[in-house]
Amino acid sequence: MLSGIITVVLMLIFVAVWVWAWSPRNKQSFDETARLALDEGPGNNTAEGAGEPHA
């Protein structure tokens, strides 16, 4: 009985996280986060330490 309740609770948590992740209002935030590695790469002056030579 207890394992069934735990399974249902975990499934509800999973579905809630899935709905939150696919929510259209989070799209802009996720897109910005996905671009961070590309935007702050070597040669971009917006990264910390700009102007310092890279090894």
N, C-alpha and C positions, 0 to 999 in steps of 0.2 A: 504493500500500500504506500509506504513512504517513498520507495523508489519511483513509483508512478507519479506521485506529486512532484518530486524533484525533476523528473523528466518533463512534465508539463510546464513547470516554472522555467526551466532552461530553454525550452522551445519558445515560450513567450518572450523571453529576453532576446533570443536570437532573432525572432521576427521583428521585435521593436528596433533593434540595432539595424537590421536590414532596411526597414522602412525609413529610418532616420538617414541612413547613408544614401539612399536613392531619392530622398526628398529633393524636389527642384530648388528649394530655397538654399540648399547647401552647395549647389553646383558651382557658383562663382568662387566660393571659398576653397573648394577642392581643386578647381582649375588653377587658382593662384598658387596654392601649395604645390601642385604638380609641376609648375614652372620654376620653382625656386632653384632647383639644381641647375637648370639651364641658364637662368638669368644671372646667377651669382658665380658663374664659372670663371676660370682664369682668363684674363684679358678684358674683363668687364670692370669698369671703374666704380661700380656701385658696391662691390664687395669690400669687406673690411681689409685693411692692409693694402689698399690700391696704391700703386706706385712702387711697391716693393718688388724686386725681381723674384721670379719663381724659379726654384731649382729644377 
